[in-house]
């Protein structure tokens, strides 16, 4: 009788270990309008790679001929989650190589070098190569930059099941 209990406990432990290796992301409900499909991961897939600018720091914008811009990292969320600018100032959104982000510069595809008016004309967004977006403050007000983010996974691999819709609050004085 005790052997059966031990083997049952071992089987349950094996199942628990197997399931914990499958992404470990809690599903929050069935997909439907307004229902999140899954919760974002607890570890940040947007952790900057070595040598990447830290969130909120300033950096020279490559190829822009302009001075410095605040750097905003985009992984499962924006880091930092808000920026304050004056008209004419810029910030650079750098998308983590661990995620796929869409809609950063508005709906639809955004070819490199394209410049778009976003957030009711408060900002312009220049799409750049390598998952980078340069935003310029055009007029005073408060804007929200959003994106749809999901993990980037190699083909034929187990991938965490989550989709995030982070928002970056931009205040322009």
C-alpha positions in Angstrom: 0.0 0.0 0.0 2.8 2.5 0.8 4.5 1.7 -2.5 1.3 2.8 -4.3 1.3 6.1 -2.5 4.9 6.8 -3.2 4.5 5.9 -6.9 1.4 8.2 -7.1 3.2 11.1 -5.4 6.2 10.6 -7.8 3.9 10.6 -10.8 2.3 13.9 -9.6 5.7 15.4 -9.0 6.8 14.4 -12.6 3.7 16.0 -14.1 4.2 19.2 -12.1 7.9 19.4 -13.2 6.9 18.8 -16.8 4.2 21.5 -16.7 6.5 24.1 -15.0 8.9 23.8 -18.0 6.2 24.7 -20.5 6.5 28.5 -20.3 5.0 28.9 -16.9 2.7 31.7 -18.0 -0.7 31.8 -16.3 -3.6 32.0 -18.7 -6.2 34.4 -17.5 -9.2 33.5 -19.6 -10.7 32.6 -22.9 -9.9 34.9 -25.8 -12.8 37.3 -26.5 -13.4 41.0 -27.0 -11.8 42.9 -24.1 -10.6 39.7 -22.4 -6.8 39.3 -22.0 -5.5 36.2 -23.6 -2.7 35.7 -21.1 -0.8 37.5 -18.4 2.6 39.0 -19.1 5.6 37.1 -17.8 7.1 37.8 -14.5 10.6 38.0 -15.9 11.0 40.8 -18.4 11.8 39.7 -22.0 12.6 43.4 -22.5 15.7 43.3 -20.4 18.3 45.4 -22.3 21.1 43.5 -23.9 24.7 44.3 -22.7 25.8 47.6 -24.2 22.2 48.8 -24.8 21.3 52.2 -23.3 19.5 52.0 -20.0 15.8 53.1 -19.9 15.4 56.8 -19.4 18.9 57.6 -20.3 19.9 60.0 -23.2 21.6 58.8 -26.3 22.7 60.3 -29.6 20.2 59.3 -32.3 22.2 57.4 -35.0 21.9 59.0 -38.5 19.6 61.8 -37.4 22.2 64.6 -37.1 20.4 65.6 -33.9 21.6 65.9 -30.4 20.4 63.5 -27.7 17.1 61.8 -27.1 15.6 60.1 -24.1 15.8 56.3 -24.5 12.7 54.2 -23.9 13.0 50.4 -23.9 10.1 48.3 -25.1 9.8 44.7 -23.9 6.7 43.4 -22.2 6.2 47.0 -21.3 7.7 50.4 -21.8 10.6 51.3 -19.5 10.3 54.0 -18.3 6.5 54.1 -18.5 6.3 57.9 -18.9 8.3 60.7 -20.4 8.1 64.5 -20.1 9.3 66.6 -23.0 9.3 70.2 -24.4 8.2 70.9 -27.9 11.0 69.8 -30.3 12.5 67.3 -27.9 12.8 63.6 -28.9 12.7 60.2 -27.4 13.9 56.9 -29.0 11.9 53.7 -28.5 14.1 50.6 -28.8 12.2 47.3 -29.1 13.9 44.4 -27.4 15.2 41.6 -29.7 13.2 39.2 -27.5 9.8 40.5 -28.5 7.8 41.3 -31.6 6.0 44.7 -31.4 3.4 46.1 -33.7 1.6 49.4 -33.8 4.4 51.4 -32.1 4.2 54.2 -34.7 0.5 53.8 -35.4 -1.5 51.1 -37.3 -0.1 49.3 -40.2 3.4 48.6 -41.5 6.0 51.3 -40.9 8.9 51.2 -43.5 12.3 52.5 -42.4 12.6 56.3 -42.8 8.8 56.8 -42.9 7.6 59.7 -40.7 4.1 59.7 -39.3 2.0 62.1 -37.3 0.7 60.2 -34.2 -1.3 60.9 -31.1 -3.6 63.6 -32.6 -0.6 65.4 -34.1 1.2 65.9 -30.7 4.1 63.6 -31.9 5.7 62.6 -35.1 7.2 59.1 -35.3 10.1 58.2 -37.6 10.4 54.4 -38.2 14.0 53.3 -38.2 15.7 50.0 -38.9 16.3 47.5 -36.1 13.1 48.0 -34.1 13.8 51.6 -33.3 11.3 54.5 -33.5 12.3 58.2 -33.1 9.5 60.4 -31.7 9.5 64.2 -31.7 7.2 66.4 -29.6 5.4 68.7 -32.0 2.9 70.6 -29.7 1.8 70.7 -26.1 -0.5 68.2 -24.6 -0.6 64.6 -23.2 -0.3 61.6 -25.5 -0.3 57.9 -25.1 1.9 55.7 -27.3 0.8 52.0 -27.4 1.9 48.8 -28.9 1.0 45.1 -29.1 3.8 43.0 -27.9 4.4 39.2 -27.9 7.4 37.0 -27.3 9.7 36.3 -30.3 10.4 32.5 -30.4 12.5 30.4 -32.7 10.6 28.2 -35.1 9.3 24.9 -33.8 10.0 25.8 -30.1 7.8 26.1 -27.1 6.8 29.7 -26.7 5.3 31.5 -23.7 1.6 32.3 -24.3 1.2 36.0 -23.6 0.3 39.2 -25.4 0.8 42.6 -23.8 -0.6 46.0 -24.7 1.7 48.4 -22.9 1.2 52.2 -22.9 3.7 55.0 -22.6 2.4 58.3 -21.2 4.0 61.3 -22.9 3.6 64.8 -21.4 4.6 67.7 -23.6 5.0 71.2 -22.1 
